Amino acid sequence: MVSKARRTKNSGTKTKTLRRPRKTVRDGTGPYEKGLSRNAANFQPLTPLSFLERSAQVFPDHVAIIHGHARVTYRDFYGRSRRLASALKARGIAKGDTVAVMLSNTPSMLEAHYGVPMIGAVLNTLNTRLDARAIAFMLGHGAAKVLITDREFSATIADALAMLKKKPLVVDYDDPEFPQEGARLGVIDYEEFLAGGDPGFTWKMPDDEWDAIALNYTSGTTGNPKGVVYHHRGAALMGYGNALAGTMVGHPVLLWTLPMFHCNGWCMPWSLSAVAGTHVCLRWVRAGAIFEAIAEHGVTHLCGAPIVMSTLINATDEERREFSHKVTFMAAAAPPPESVLAAMADAGFEVVHVYGLTEVYGPAVVNEWHGAWNRLDGAGRAAKKARQGVRYATLEGLCVMDPATMTPVPADGVTIGEVMFRGNIVMRGYLKNPKATREAFKGGWFHSGDLGVMYPDGYIQLKDRAKDIIISGGENISSIEVEDAIARHPAVLFVAVVARSDAKWGEHPCAFVELRPGRSATEKEIIAFARERLARFKLPRTVVFTELPKTSTGKIQKFALRERARNL
């Protein structure tokens, strides 16, 4: 080892002194700093708004949106978004103001993703499945100055508005393709509102890419939901990240089976403009409508939770349509069983498994598939598919750590830790909640609350939510592991496992099972099936057959099942 002290080198005739290299100057006067500062020519804030401007310039006549019989080109998509921005500004909406929308997967929702931030305002997409009290909290907490609402949801919105002391300006949206019978709540209709705007409106780039672009509320299963704040930089990078993870090239066609309100539709409203793709709006997720859209419009991509896959697999012969191309399905939530993957492949779908949270703009982890894995047997492929995967190309850090010591757990595929994220597609924080923000970012990482393992090849696999781990006789039981075993039963459509109190062991697994239509099974049969795949202490002692409660995005509501388990 070379000493840090004076070093010499024998040059043959005399000794030559080797001096230490000078320290790099970091005060702005070094050769790579002096005269090389940022300026308007070489530095612009990242924002997804420029994606739409570019596509409208390069592909003005390409169809950007299909909705029923309507076709909207990129020229008109851009013009209508600018009209919305202009109309909002005329009503006094300015930078930092919140504009809330209660909309289905319609063109108006896509226009809001551009028109609202074009004037520096912040878009708050509301979950259309929530009750009036939750909606009222979000409108009040986010201080919404404008609410654009679909007449389908007028009853809920009317009740929510009645709870507010300070009410926003209400703009009613009446879907021209699927008109609703709900009451008008505002003083102006959406199309009238846009008519007062300028399609040539000169919109403004964000002053700073760190400026807020969107507000998304978490599910709020305990207490009030938290408001997750996105910035322009993260939204732009997520746009690129989705295109890479979903291999979106050559004018892709996305069918909206994912609610656009969920994490801003995983930021797909922005992603598709980056690649000049086509949005196919779908107001209600139905098997027949999905197959028809794929066949009629050449859909190349769709996204969603396992419930959408179940809808496709269980479609009737009358609902199915023939199509010759492969369709990429970006699936989130729990990894699908091998039987589901096989059924999806037979139906013409290629499943890309992704994972993320609202706080990381939607999916930030993808199961990057290796060609060599196709040569594995069914069990081997299933084991690889069960892993959530590796970080998006636009995420800088993904780790499984011991939250107490903030040190990475061994990458052995066994040692459990908390999944943590770091990078530019992590939220700014929680609106008006500094305590929760500090806790979420403790130690310089975003704490997901998900428990998982890291494999030697850098792929992670979730084992459970921290709150869902079942502790029986001092042993930790992963509810996901138990669910995966039971889900392999041919009669099982969905399964969720939660803890049930046990006088002897403290807790034991309680399985809630939703059976496939026309299939049957007994508690003894399910437990016997699980016994062939699990250690004895992990077996459920209770099996309840029921339709599982789900969120609007298809996720199973375990908090409701935990309450049921307590009352059994």
C-alpha positions as CSV (number, residue, x, y, z in Angstrom):
1,M,0.0,0.0,0.0
2,V,1.3,3.5,-0.9
3,S,1.9,5.6,2.2
4,K,0.1,9.0,2.5
5,A,3.5,10.5,3.4
6,R,6.1,11.7,0.9
7,R,6.5,9.2,-2.0
8,T,9.3,8.7,-4.4
9,K,9.9,7.0,-7.6
10,N,13.2,5.6,-8.9
11,S,13.8,7.1,-12.3
12,G,17.1,5.3,-12.9
13,T,19.5,8.2,-12.2
14,K,17.9,10.2,-9.4
15,T,15.0,10.2,-7.0
16,K,11.9,12.2,-8.1
17,T,9.3,13.5,-5.7
18,L,5.6,12.7,-6.5
19,R,3.4,15.5,-5.2
20,R,-0.2,15.0,-4.1
21,P,-2.8,16.3,-6.6
22,R,-4.3,19.6,-5.7
23,K,-7.8,19.5,-4.3
24,T,-10.5,20.4,-6.7
25,V,-11.8,23.9,-6.2
26,R,-15.6,24.0,-5.4
27,D,-16.1,27.7,-5.0
28,G,-17.2,28.3,-8.6
29,T,-13.8,29.3,-9.9
30,G,-12.6,25.9,-11.0
31,P,-12.1,25.2,-14.8
32,Y,-15.5,23.4,-15.0
33,E,-17.3,26.1,-13.1
34,K,-15.9,29.4,-14.2
35,G,-17.9,31.0,-17.0
36,L,-20.1,27.9,-17.3
37,S,-23.1,28.9,-15.2
38,R,-26.7,28.1,-15.8
39,N,-28.7,30.4,-18.1
40,A,-31.9,30.4,-20.0
41,A,-30.2,28.8,-23.1
42,N,-28.8,25.8,-21.3
43,F,-31.2,25.2,-18.3
44,Q,-35.0,25.0,-18.3
45,P,-37.2,23.5,-15.6
46,L,-38.4,20.0,-16.3
47,T,-42.2,19.8,-16.8
48,P,-44.5,17.4,-18.6
49,L,-46.4,20.4,-20.1
50,S,-43.8,20.6,-22.8
51,F,-44.7,17.1,-23.9
52,L,-48.1,18.2,-25.2
53,E,-46.7,21.3,-26.9
54,R,-44.2,19.2,-28.8
55,S,-46.7,16.5,-29.9
56,A,-49.1,19.2,-31.0
57,Q,-46.3,20.7,-33.1
58,V,-44.9,17.5,-34.5
59,F,-48.1,15.4,-34.9
60,P,-50.9,17.9,-35.0
61,D,-53.3,15.7,-36.9
62,H,-52.6,12.5,-35.0
63,V,-55.5,11.3,-32.8
64,A,-54.7,12.0,-29.2
65,I,-58.0,11.0,-27.6
66,I,-60.7,8.6,-28.5
67,H,-63.9,8.8,-26.5
68,G,-67.0,7.0,-27.8
69,H,-67.6,8.5,-31.2
70,A,-65.4,11.5,-30.5
71,R,-61.8,11.9,-31.9
72,V,-59.5,14.7,-30.7
73,T,-56.3,15.4,-32.5
74,Y,-53.2,16.7,-30.7
75,R,-53.8,20.1,-32.2
76,D,-57.2,20.3,-30.6
77,F,-56.1,18.6,-27.3
78,Y,-53.4,21.3,-26.9
79,G,-55.9,24.1,-27.9
80,R,-58.6,22.9,-25.4
81,S,-56.0,22.6,-22.6
82,R,-54.9,26.2,-23.3
83,R,-58.6,27.3,-23.3
84,L,-59.0,25.7,-19.9
85,A,-55.9,27.5,-18.6
86,S,-57.1,30.8,-20.0
87,A,-60.6,30.4,-18.5
88,L,-59.2,29.6,-15.1
89,K,-56.9,32.6,-15.2
90,A,-59.8,34.8,-16.1
91,R,-61.5,33.6,-12.9
92,G,-58.6,34.7,-10.8
93,I,-56.9,31.3,-10.5
94,A,-53.1,31.8,-10.1
95,K,-49.9,30.0,-9.1
96,G,-50.3,27.8,-6.0
97,D,-54.1,27.7,-6.2
98,T,-55.8,24.3,-6.1
99,V,-58.2,23.2,-8.8
100,A,-60.1,20.0,-7.8
101,V,-61.7,17.6,-10.3
102,M,-64.3,14.9,-9.7
103,L,-64.2,13.2,-13.1
104,S,-64.3,9.8,-14.7
105,N,-61.8,8.7,-17.4
106,T,-62.9,11.4,-19.9
107,P,-61.2,13.9,-22.2
108,S,-61.9,16.7,-19.6
109,M,-59.7,14.8,-17.1
110,L,-56.8,14.7,-19.6
111,E,-57.3,18.4,-20.4
112,A,-57.1,19.2,-16.7
113,H,-53.7,17.6,-16.4
114,Y,-52.4,20.3,-18.7
115,G,-54.7,23.3,-18.4
116,V,-54.5,23.5,-14.6
117,P,-50.7,23.5,-14.3
118,M,-50.2,25.8,-17.3
119,I,-51.0,28.7,-15.0
120,G,-49.0,27.4,-12.1
121,A,-52.1,26.0,-10.3
122,V,-52.2,22.6,-8.7
123,L,-54.4,19.8,-9.8
124,N,-56.3,17.7,-7.2
125,T,-57.9,14.6,-8.7
126,L,-60.6,13.3,-6.4
127,N,-61.4,9.6,-5.9
128,T,-64.9,9.2,-7.5
129,R,-65.7,6.3,-5.1
130,L,-65.3,8.2,-1.9
131,D,-68.1,9.4,0.4
132,A,-69.1,13.0,0.8
133,R,-67.3,13.4,4.1
134,A,-64.0,12.4,2.7
135,I,-64.5,14.6,-0.4
136,A,-65.4,17.5,1.8
137,F,-62.2,17.1,3.9
138,M,-60.1,17.0,0.7
139,L,-61.7,20.1,-0.7
140,G,-61.3,22.0,2.5
141,H,-57.8,20.8,3.3
142,G,-56.5,21.5,-0.2
143,A,-58.4,24.8,-0.2
144,A,-59.8,24.2,-3.7
145,K,-60.9,27.4,-5.4
146,V,-62.5,25.6,-8.4
147,L,-64.2,22.2,-8.6
148,I,-64.9,20.6,-12.0
149,T,-67.4,17.8,-11.4
150,D,-69.1,15.2,-13.6
151,R,-72.8,15.2,-13.1
152,E,-72.7,11.4,-12.4
153,F,-71.3,12.3,-9.0
154,S,-73.6,15.3,-8.2
155,A,-75.3,13.6,-5.3
156,T,-72.1,13.0,-3.4
157,I,-70.6,16.4,-4.4
158,A,-73.8,18.2,-3.3
159,D,-73.5,16.6,0.2
160,A,-69.8,17.4,0.3
161,L,-70.3,21.1,-0.6
162,A,-73.0,21.4,2.1
163,M,-70.3,20.6,4.7
164,L,-67.9,23.3,3.5
165,K,-67.9,26.8,5.0
166,K,-66.0,28.2,2.0
167,K,-67.2,26.7,-1.3
168,P,-65.2,26.6,-4.5
169,L,-66.5,27.8,-7.9
170,V,-68.3,24.7,-9.3
171,V,-68.1,23.8,-13.0
172,D,-70.4,21.0,-14.2
173,Y,-69.1,18.5,-16.7
174,D,-71.8,16.7,-18.8
175,D,-70.1,13.9,-20.8
176,P,-71.4,14.3,-24.4
177,E,-70.8,10.6,-25.1
178,F,-72.5,9.4,-22.0
179,P,-74.8,12.1,-20.7
180,Q,-75.8,11.8,-17.0
181,E,-79.0,12.6,-15.2
182,G,-77.4,14.1,-12.1
183,A,-78.2,17.6,-11.1
184,R,-76.3,20.7,-12.1
185,L,-74.5,22.2,-9.1
186,G,-72.6,25.1,-10.6
187,V,-73.2,28.3,-12.4
188,I,-71.6,27.2,-15.6
189,D,-71.1,24.1,-17.8
190,Y,-67.6,22.9,-18.7
191,E,-68.0,23.6,-22.4
192,E,-69.3,27.1,-21.7
193,F,-66.4,27.6,-19.4
194,L,-63.9,26.5,-22.1
195,A,-65.7,28.7,-24.7
196,G,-64.6,31.7,-22.7
197,G,-60.9,30.7,-23.0
198,D,-58.3,31.4,-25.6
199,P,-57.0,28.4,-27.6
200,G,-53.8,30.4,-28.3
201,F,-53.3,31.3,-24.7
202,T,-49.6,31.8,-23.9
203,W,-49.1,29.5,-20.9
204,K,-46.2,29.7,-18.6
205,M,-43.4,27.2,-17.8
206,P,-43.0,26.7,-14.0
207,D,-40.7,29.2,-12.4
208,D,-39.0,26.2,-10.7
209,E,-39.3,22.5,-11.5
210,W,-39.8,22.0,-7.8
211,D,-43.1,23.9,-8.1
212,A,-46.1,21.7,-7.2
213,I,-48.1,20.3,-10.1
214,A,-50.5,17.9,-8.4
215,L,-52.1,17.0,-5.1
216,N,-53.1,13.4,-4.4
217,Y,-54.7,12.1,-1.2
218,T,-53.9,8.8,0.3
219,S,-56.7,6.3,1.0
220,G,-57.0,7.4,4.7
221,T,-58.1,4.1,6.1
222,T,-57.3,5.4,9.6
223,G,-58.0,9.0,10.3
224,N,-57.9,11.7,7.7
225,P,-56.0,11.1,4.4
226,K,-52.7,12.7,3.8
227,G,-52.2,15.1,0.8
228,V,-49.3,14.0,-1.3
229,V,-47.6,16.8,-3.3
230,Y,-46.0,16.1,-6.7
231,H,-43.6,18.5,-8.5
232,H,-43.1,19.3,-12.2
233,R,-39.7,17.6,-12.2
234,G,-41.0,14.3,-10.8
235,A,-44.0,14.3,-13.2
236,A,-41.8,14.8,-16.2
237,L,-39.3,12.1,-15.1
238,M,-42.2,9.7,-14.4
239,G,-43.4,10.4,-17.9
240,Y,-40.1,9.1,-19.2
241,G,-40.0,6.3,-16.7
242,N,-43.4,4.9,-17.7
243,A,-42.5,5.0,-21.4
244,L,-39.3,3.0,-20.7
245,A,-40.9,0.5,-18.3
246,G,-43.9,-0.1,-20.6
247,T,-41.8,-0.1,-23.8
248,M,-44.1,2.6,-25.3
249,V,-42.9,3.4,-28.8
250,G,-44.4,4.2,-32.2
251,H,-47.6,6.0,-31.1
252,P,-48.8,3.6,-28.5
253,V,-52.5,3.3,-27.8
254,L,-53.5,3.2,-24.1
255,L,-56.9,2.0,-22.9
256,W,-57.9,3.7,-19.7
257,T,-58.7,0.8,-17.4
258,L,-56.9,2.5,-14.5
259,P,-58.7,5.4,-12.8
260,M,-57.1,8.7,-13.9
261,F,-57.6,10.0,-10.4
262,H,-55.3,7.4,-8.9
263,C,-51.8,8.9,-8.7
264,N,-52.7,11.0,-11.7
265,G,-53.3,7.8,-13.6
266,W,-49.7,6.7,-12.6
267,C,-48.8,9.9,-14.6
268,M,-49.8,8.3,-17.8
269,P,-51.7,11.4,-19.0
270,W,-48.3,13.0,-19.2
271,S,-46.4,9.9,-20.4
272,L,-48.5,9.4,-23.5
273,S,-47.9,12.9,-24.7
274,A,-44.2,12.3,-24.5
275,V,-44.5,9.6,-27.2
276,A,-47.5,11.1,-29.0
277,G,-49.7,8.1,-28.1
278,T,-53.5,7.8,-28.2
279,H,-55.7,7.8,-25.1
280,V,-58.8,5.6,-25.4
281,C,-61.1,6.7,-22.6
282,L,-63.2,4.1,-20.8
283,R,-65.8,5.4,-18.4
284,W,-66.6,2.0,-16.9
285,V,-64.4,-1.1,-16.8
286,R,-66.4,-3.9,-18.5
287,A,-65.0,-6.9,-20.2
288,G,-66.9,-6.4,-23.4
289,A,-65.9,-2.8,-23.7
290,I,-62.3,-3.6,-23.1
291,F,-62.1,-6.3,-25.8
292,E,-64.0,-4.1,-28.2
293,A,-61.6,-1.3,-27.7
294,I,-58.6,-3.5,-28.2
295,A,-60.0,-4.9,-31.4
296,E,-61.4,-1.6,-32.8
297,H,-58.6,0.8,-31.9
298,G,-55.5,-1.4,-31.8
299,V,-54.9,-0.9,-28.1
300,T,-51.3,-1.7,-27.2
301,H,-51.3,-0.9,-23.4
302,L,-53.5,-0.9,-20.4
303,C,-52.9,-0.7,-16.7
304,G,-54.6,-1.8,-13.5
305,A,-54.9,-4.0,-10.5
306,P,-55.4,-7.8,-10.6
307,I,-59.2,-7.3,-10.6
308,V,-58.9,-6.0,-14.2
309,M,-57.0,-9.2,-15.2
310,S,-59.7,-11.2,-13.5
311,T,-62.3,-9.3,-15.6
312,L,-60.5,-10.2,-18.8
313,I,-59.9,-13.9,-18.0
314,N,-63.4,-14.5,-16.9
315,A,-65.0,-12.7,-19.9
316,T,-67.8,-14.7,-21.6
317,D,-67.5,-15.8,-25.2
318,E,-70.0,-13.1,-26.2
319,E,-67.8,-10.4,-24.6
320,R,-64.5,-11.5,-26.2
321,R,-63.2,-10.1,-29.5
322,E,-60.3,-11.5,-31.7
323,F,-57.1,-9.5,-32.0
324,S,-53.8,-10.5,-33.5
325,H,-51.4,-8.2,-31.7
326,K,-49.8,-8.5,-28.2
327,V,-51.2,-6.1,-25.5
328,T,-49.0,-5.0,-22.7
329,F,-50.7,-5.1,-19.3
330,M,-48.9,-3.1,-16.6
331,A,-50.2,-4.7,-13.4
332,A,-49.7,-3.4,-9.9
333,A,-50.5,-4.6,-6.4
334,A,-50.0,-8.3,-5.5
335,P,-48.0,-10.4,-8.1
336,P,-50.5,-12.6,-10.1
337,P,-50.3,-16.3,-9.7
338,E,-48.7,-18.4,-12.5
339,S,-52.2,-19.6,-13.5
340,V,-53.4,-16.1,-14.0
341,L,-50.2,-15.2,-16.0
342,A,-50.8,-18.2,-18.2
343,A,-54.4,-17.3,-18.8
344,M,-53.4,-13.8,-19.7
345,A,-50.8,-15.0,-22.1
346,D,-53.4,-17.3,-23.8
347,A,-55.7,-14.3,-24.1
348,G,-53.0,-12.2,-25.9
349,F,-51.7,-10.1,-23.0
350,E,-48.1,-9.7,-21.8
351,V,-48.0,-8.8,-18.1
352,V,-45.4,-6.3,-16.8
353,H,-45.4,-6.4,-13.0
354,V,-44.9,-3.0,-11.4
355,Y,-45.0,-1.7,-7.8
356,G,-45.1,1.7,-6.1
357,L,-47.1,4.0,-3.9
358,T,-48.9,7.3,-4.2
359,E,-45.9,8.9,-2.6
360,V,-43.7,7.9,-5.5
361,Y,-46.0,9.0,-8.3
362,G,-47.4,5.5,-8.8
363,P,-45.2,2.6,-10.1
364,A,-41.5,3.2,-9.4
365,V,-40.4,-0.5,-9.5
366,V,-40.6,-2.9,-12.4
367,N,-40.0,-6.6,-12.8
368,E,-37.5,-6.3,-15.6
369,W,-37.8,-9.7,-17.3
370,H,-34.7,-11.6,-18.5
371,G,-35.0,-13.7,-21.6
372,A,-33.2,-16.6,-20.0
373,W,-36.0,-16.9,-17.4
374,N,-38.4,-18.1,-20.1
375,R,-36.5,-21.4,-20.1
376,L,-37.3,-22.0,-16.5
377,D,-40.1,-24.4,-15.5
378,G,-43.5,-23.1,-14.4
379,A,-42.5,-22.9,-10.7
380,G,-39.2,-21.2,-11.6
381,R,-40.9,-18.5,-13.7
382,A,-43.5,-17.9,-11.1
383,A,-40.8,-17.4,-8.5
384,K,-39.2,-14.7,-10.7
385,K,-42.6,-13.1,-11.5
386,A,-43.5,-12.9,-7.8
387,R,-40.7,-10.4,-7.2
388,Q,-41.6,-6.7,-7.5
389,G,-38.3,-6.0,-9.3
390,V,-35.8,-3.2,-9.6
391,R,-36.0,0.6,-9.6
392,Y,-37.4,2.5,-12.5
393,A,-34.6,4.1,-14.6
394,T,-35.8,7.5,-13.3
395,L,-35.5,6.5,-9.6
396,E,-32.1,6.9,-8.0
397,G,-32.4,4.6,-5.0
398,L,-34.3,1.5,-3.9
399,C,-33.2,-0.4,-0.8
400,V,-34.5,-2.8,1.8
401,M,-33.3,-1.5,5.2
402,D,-33.5,-2.1,8.9
403,P,-35.6,1.0,9.9
404,A,-34.1,1.1,13.4
405,T,-30.4,1.2,12.2
406,M,-31.0,2.5,8.7
407,T,-28.6,-0.1,7.3
408,P,-29.4,-2.4,4.3
409,V,-30.4,-5.9,5.2
410,P,-28.4,-8.8,3.7
411,A,-29.3,-9.4,0.0
412,D,-30.2,-13.0,0.7
413,G,-33.8,-13.1,-0.3
414,V,-34.7,-14.1,3.3
415,T,-33.9,-11.2,5.7
416,I,-36.9,-8.9,6.0
417,G,-36.6,-5.1,6.1
418,E,-38.5,-2.0,5.1
419,V,-38.6,-1.0,1.4
420,M,-37.3,2.5,1.0
421,F,-37.0,4.9,-1.9
422,R,-34.8,7.8,-2.8
423,G,-34.9,10.1,-5.9
424,N,-36.6,12.6,-8.1
425,I,-39.9,10.7,-8.3
426,V,-40.5,10.8,-4.6
427,M,-43.1,13.3,-3.4
428,R,-42.3,16.7,-2.1
429,G,-44.1,15.7,1.1
430,Y,-47.5,15.8,2.8
431,L,-49.5,19.0,2.5
432,K,-49.8,20.9,5.8
433,N,-48.4,17.9,7.7
434,P,-44.7,18.5,8.6
435,K,-44.7,15.8,11.3
436,A,-45.8,13.1,8.8
437,T,-43.4,14.4,6.2
438,R,-40.4,14.2,8.7
439,E,-41.3,10.7,9.7
440,A,-41.7,9.6,6.0
441,F,-38.2,11.0,5.1
442,K,-36.3,10.0,8.3
443,G,-32.7,9.2,7.5
444,G,-32.8,10.6,4.0
445,W,-35.0,7.9,2.5
446,F,-38.8,7.6,2.0
447,H,-40.1,4.9,4.3
448,S,-42.8,3.0,2.4
449,G,-44.2,0.9,5.3
450,D,-43.8,-2.2,3.1
451,L,-41.8,-5.1,4.3
452,G,-39.7,-7.1,1.8
453,V,-36.5,-8.8,1.0
454,M,-33.6,-8.1,-1.4
455,Y,-32.2,-10.8,-3.6
456,P,-28.5,-11.0,-4.6
457,D,-29.4,-9.7,-8.1
458,G,-30.9,-6.5,-6.7
459,Y,-34.5,-7.5,-7.2
460,I,-36.9,-6.9,-4.2
461,Q,-39.9,-8.9,-3.2
462,L,-42.6,-7.7,-0.9
463,K,-43.5,-9.8,2.1
464,D,-46.1,-7.6,3.7
465,R,-47.2,-4.2,4.9
466,A,-45.7,-3.6,8.4
467,K,-49.3,-3.4,9.8
468,D,-50.3,-6.7,8.1
469,I,-47.6,-9.0,9.5
470,I,-49.2,-11.7,11.6
471,I,-47.3,-12.6,14.8
472,S,-48.3,-16.1,16.0
473,G,-46.4,-17.6,18.9
474,G,-43.7,-15.1,18.5
475,E,-43.2,-16.0,14.8
476,N,-43.7,-13.5,12.0
477,I,-46.1,-14.8,9.3
478,S,-46.3,-13.0,5.9
479,S,-49.9,-12.6,4.9
480,I,-48.7,-12.3,1.3
481,E,-47.1,-15.7,1.5
482,V,-50.2,-17.3,2.8
483,E,-52.4,-15.6,0.2
484,D,-50.1,-16.8,-2.6
485,A,-50.4,-20.4,-1.4
486,I,-54.2,-20.2,-1.2
487,A,-54.5,-18.3,-4.5
488,R,-53.2,-21.3,-6.4
489,H,-56.3,-23.3,-5.6
490,P,-58.3,-23.5,-8.8
491,A,-61.6,-22.4,-7.2
492,V,-60.1,-19.3,-5.7
493,L,-60.7,-15.9,-7.4
494,F,-59.4,-13.6,-4.7
495,V,-58.0,-14.1,-1.2
496,A,-56.9,-11.8,1.6
497,V,-55.3,-12.9,4.9
498,V,-55.4,-10.9,8.1
499,A,-54.7,-11.5,11.7
500,R,-57.3,-12.9,14.1
501,S,-56.9,-12.9,17.8
502,D,-55.9,-16.3,19.3
503,A,-56.0,-16.9,23.1
504,K,-53.0,-19.3,22.9
505,W,-50.8,-18.0,20.1
506,G,-51.7,-14.3,20.2
507,E,-52.8,-14.2,16.5
508,H,-53.4,-16.7,13.7
509,P,-54.0,-16.2,10.0
510,C,-57.6,-15.7,9.0
511,A,-58.3,-16.1,5.2
512,F,-61.2,-14.4,3.4
513,V,-61.8,-16.1,0.1
514,E,-63.8,-15.1,-2.9
515,L,-64.6,-18.1,-5.1
516,R,-64.7,-18.1,-8.9
517,P,-68.2,-18.1,-10.4
518,G,-69.7,-21.6,-10.4
519,R,-66.9,-23.1,-8.3
520,S,-67.1,-24.3,-4.7
521,A,-64.7,-25.2,-1.9
522,T,-64.8,-25.9,1.9
523,E,-62.8,-24.5,4.7
524,K,-61.2,-27.9,5.3
525,E,-60.3,-28.2,1.6
526,I,-58.6,-24.8,1.5
527,I,-56.6,-25.5,4.7
528,A,-55.6,-28.9,3.4
529,F,-54.5,-27.3,0.1
530,A,-52.4,-24.7,2.0
531,R,-50.9,-27.4,4.1
532,E,-49.1,-28.8,1.1
533,R,-47.4,-25.4,0.5
534,L,-46.9,-23.8,3.9
535,A,-45.2,-24.6,7.2
536,R,-47.8,-25.7,9.8
537,F,-47.6,-22.6,11.9
538,K,-48.5,-20.4,8.9
539,L,-51.7,-22.2,8.1
540,P,-55.0,-20.3,8.4
541,R,-57.2,-21.6,11.1
542,T,-60.2,-19.7,9.9
543,V,-61.5,-19.5,6.3
544,V,-64.4,-17.1,5.4
545,F,-66.1,-17.3,2.0
546,T,-67.3,-13.9,0.9
547,E,-67.0,-11.2,-1.8
548,L,-64.0,-9.2,-0.8
549,P,-64.3,-5.4,-0.3
550,K,-62.1,-3.5,-2.8
551,T,-61.1,0.1,-3.5
552,S,-61.8,1.9,-6.7
553,T,-58.5,0.8,-8.0
554,G,-59.1,-2.9,-7.2
555,K,-57.0,-3.2,-4.1
556,I,-58.5,-5.3,-1.3
557,Q,-59.5,-3.3,1.8
558,K,-57.8,-5.2,4.5
559,F,-58.8,-2.7,7.2
560,A,-62.4,-3.8,6.6
561,L,-61.5,-7.4,6.8
562,R,-59.5,-6.9,10.0
563,E,-62.6,-5.4,11.5
564,R,-64.7,-8.4,10.4
565,A,-62.1,-10.8,11.8
566,R,-62.3,-9.1,15.2
567,N,-66.1,-9.6,15.2
568,L,-66.1,-13.2,14.1
